[in-house]
Amino acid sequence: MSLIDAKDRFTAPEPERLIPATARGGRVPRPLRRFVGVGLLVLGWHLASVSGVLPAEVLAGPATVVRSAARLAATGELQQAVLVSMGRALTGLAIGGTAGVVLAVVAGLTRLGEDLVDAPMQMLRTVPNVALIPLLIIWFGIGEAPKIALIALATAFPLYLNVYAGIRGVDQTLVEAGRTLGLGRVGLVRHVVLPGALPGALVGLRYALGIAWLALVFGEQINATAGVGYLMANAREFFQTDVIVVCLVVYALLGLAVDAVVRALERIFLAWRPNFTGT
């Protein structure tokens, strides 16, 4: 018997890969199932509208909302408003997110930084952002600056809290192992602490993106002349519930889109960490 034959004879067969029951064939695809709840909600809304249970003066029906959305898209108003609102949200997120991450790294890596940074941040995060609108108007006027500042303030705290918790949640055993392997302070931060804090940072980013749209709704009520909030404010003045619903749907779709981007980043950067996906 040759060595090759002996190796083939005694090599253990590869274990069969287990496939969750929900991932096997014969079931409704998950993307389709995710839309079932939304479809039922829209169907109930439509039936209530056509039957007269839900008057058009209270809330326009789905067909009217779709026609209004098509009309706004045909004139270019909707696309222009979306671009303006996205610019405000992303600018505020970039400013507030950068500040939150930097402060979290300072507070998480050193005890001195924690003593200087954490207490003020914990105190300020309890202040309602909406209550700051009058001060922001006094400080920055009624242009774009107070809107972006409101979004920046709202998004800084979720990122700070999650990045800080992620850094302090790194397993001390991994840190000691890195020191045993000869890693210095910079090496430990780069190869152990920051990768360990990445899951928390991505969770904070998802929270921050959701809060960014909430802050945008309030911010665009500050003397806005463009944006989705401006369309909504005009529609409110003329009792156009169909346009208001269009704006709300746009906010929701934008939130879903950016959340999907963060989910994709999680799959890319956290591919090394197996997670429970449900049963």
ZAMARGU-4260 file (C-alpha; in steps of 0.2 Angstrom, whole numbers, plus 5000, padded with zeros to 4 digits):
<rodrens>
0) 5000/5000/5000 | 5007/5017/4995 | 5008/5032/5007 | 4995/5041/4996 | 4983/5026/4998
5) 4986/5025/5016 | 4983/5043/5019 | 4967/5042/5009 | 4961/5027/5019 | 4964/5035/5036
10) 4959/5053/5033 | 4943/5057/5042 | 4929/5062/5031 | 4924/5081/5032 | 4910/5084/5044
15) 4893/5088/5035 | 4889/5106/5036 | 4873/5109/5046 | 4860/5120/5038 | 4847/5128/5049
20) 4830/5123/5045 | 4824/5140/5041 | 4838/5142/5028 | 4832/5126/5018 | 4822/5126/5003
25) 4803/5125/5003 | 4800/5141/5013 | 4795/5158/5008 | 4811/5168/5005 | 4816/5180/5019
30) 4816/5196/5008 | 4798/5192/5004 | 4793/5188/5022 | 4800/5205/5027 | 4788/5214/5016
35) 4773/5204/5022 | 4770/5215/5038 | 4772/5231/5028 | 4760/5225/5014 | 4747/5220/5027
40) 4748/5238/5035 | 4746/5246/5018 | 4731/5235/5014 | 4722/5239/5030 | 4726/5257/5027
45) 4718/5256/5009 | 4703/5247/5015 | 4700/5259/5028 | 4701/5273/5016 | 4690/5266/5002
50) 4677/5261/5015 | 4676/5278/5022 | 4682/5273/5040 | 4697/5284/5038 | 4691/5300/5030
55) 4703/5309/5017 | 4703/5325/5028 | 4711/5314/5042 | 4723/5304/5032 | 4724/5302/5013
60) 4723/5285/5006 | 4738/5275/4998 | 4733/5279/4980 | 4732/5298/4984 | 4749/5297/4992
65) 4757/5288/4977 | 4749/5301/4965 | 4756/5315/4976 | 4773/5307/4976 | 4773/5305/4957
70) 4768/5323/4955 | 4782/5329/4967 | 4795/5318/4958 | 4789/5324/4941 | 4792/5342/4946
75) 4809/5338/4954 | 4804/5345/4971 | 4805/5328/4979 | 4823/5324/4973 | 4829/5341/4977
80) 4822/5340/4995 | 4830/5323/4998 | 4847/5329/4992 | 4846/5344/5004 | 4840/5334/5019
85) 4853/5320/5016 | 4867/5334/5015 | 4861/5341/5031 | 4860/5324/5040 | 4877/5317/5034
90) 4886/5334/5037 | 4879/5334/5055 | 4883/5315/5057 | 4901/5318/5051 | 4904/5332/5064
95) 4895/5324/5078 | 4901/5307/5075 | 4919/5312/5073 | 4918/5322/5090 | 4910/5307/5099
100) 4922/5294/5093 | 4937/5305/5097 | 4931/5309/5115 | 4927/5290/5117 | 4944/5285/5112
105) 4952/5298/5124 | 4940/5293/5139 | 4942/5274/5135 | 4961/5273/5133 | 4966/5283/5148
110) 4960/5285/5166 | 4964/5304/5165 | 4954/5305/5149 | 4939/5297/5158 | 4940/5308/5173
115) 4940/5324/5161 | 4928/5318/5148 | 4916/5305/5154 | 4907/5315/5168 | 4903/5331/5156
120) 4897/5319/5142 | 4886/5309/5154 | 4879/5326/5160 | 4876/5334/5143 | 4868/5318/5135
125) 4853/5320/5147 | 4849/5337/5141 | 4835/5336/5128 | 4842/5341/5111 | 4825/5350/5106
130) 4827/5361/5121 | 4843/5368/5114 | 4835/5374/5098 | 4832/5392/5105 | 4851/5393/5110
135) 4857/5387/5093 | 4846/5400/5085 | 4854/5413/5096 | 4872/5407/5093 | 4871/5402/5074
140) 4856/5412/5067 | 4842/5404/5057 | 4852/5397/5042 | 4860/5380/5040 | 4871/5381/5055
145) 4859/5378/5069 | 4851/5363/5059 | 4868/5355/5057 | 4873/5359/5075 | 4857/5350/5081
150) 4861/5334/5071 | 4879/5334/5077 | 4874/5336/5095 | 4861/5322/5093 | 4873/5310/5085
155) 4888/5313/5095 | 4882/5304/5111 | 4877/5287/5104 | 4894/5285/5096 | 4903/5291/5112
160) 4893/5279/5123 | 4895/5263/5112 | 4913/5266/5107 | 4918/5270/5125 | 4909/5254/5131
165) 4917/5244/5117 | 4934/5250/5122 | 4931/5246/5141 | 4923/5230/5136 | 4939/5222/5128
170) 4944/5206/5136 | 4958/5209/5148 | 4965/5192/5144 | 4968/5198/5126 | 4977/5213/5132
175) 4988/5202/5143 | 4991/5191/5128 | 4996/5205/5117 | 5009/5211/5130 | 5016/5194/5131
180) 5019/5194/5112 | 5028/5210/5114 | 5015/5223/5108 | 5018/5240/5114 | 5005/5253/5119
185) 5002/5258/5101 | 5002/5240/5095 | 4989/5235/5108 | 4978/5249/5104 | 4979/5245/5085
190) 4978/5226/5085 | 4968/5222/5101 | 4958/5237/5108 | 4951/5245/5092 | 4946/5229/5084
195) 4938/5223/5100 | 4928/5240/5101 | 4923/5239/5082 | 4906/5230/5085 | 4901/5243/5098
200) 4906/5257/5086 | 4895/5250/5072 | 4880/5248/5084 | 4883/5266/5089 | 4884/5271/5071
205) 4867/5263/5068 | 4859/5272/5083 | 4867/5288/5077 | 4860/5287/5060 | 4843/5284/5067
210) 4844/5299/5078 | 4851/5309/5064 | 4834/5308/5055 | 4824/5312/5071 | 4835/5327/5074
215) 4833/5332/5055 | 4814/5333/5057 | 4816/5345/5071 | 4830/5355/5063 | 4821/5357/5047
220) 4807/5366/5056 | 4820/5381/5060 | 4815/5393/5046 | 4819/5380/5032 | 4818/5385/5014
225) 4822/5368/5007 | 4822/5350/5012 | 4809/5336/5016 | 4805/5345/5032 | 4801/5361/5022
230) 4789/5351/5011 | 4781/5344/5026 | 4779/5361/5034 | 4771/5368/5019 | 4759/5354/5018
235) 4754/5356/5036 | 4749/5374/5033 | 4737/5368/5018 | 4731/5352/5027 | 4739/5341/5013
240) 4740/5325/5023 | 4745/5316/5007 | 4761/5326/5005 | 4764/5324/5024 | 4763/5305/5022
245) 4775/5306/5007 | 4788/5316/5017 | 4786/5303/5032 | 4789/5289/5019 | 4804/5297/5012
250) 4811/5299/5030 | 4808/5281/5033 | 4816/5275/5017 | 4831/5285/5020 | 4833/5278/5037
255) 4831/5260/5030 | 4844/5264/5016 | 4857/5270/5028 | 4854/5256/5040 | 4856/5244/5026
260) 4873/5252/5023 | 4879/5249/5041 | 4873/5231/5040 | 4883/5229/5025 | 4898/5236/5034
265) 4895/5224/5049 | 4895/5209/5037 | 4912/5215/5030 | 4921/5221/5045 | 4914/5208/5057
270) 4915/5193/5046 | 4927/5185/5059 | 4914/5185/5072 | 4900/5172/5070 | 4883/5178/5077
275) 4867/5169/5081 | 4855/5172/5067 | 4839/5166/5074 | 4830/5149/5072
</rodrens>
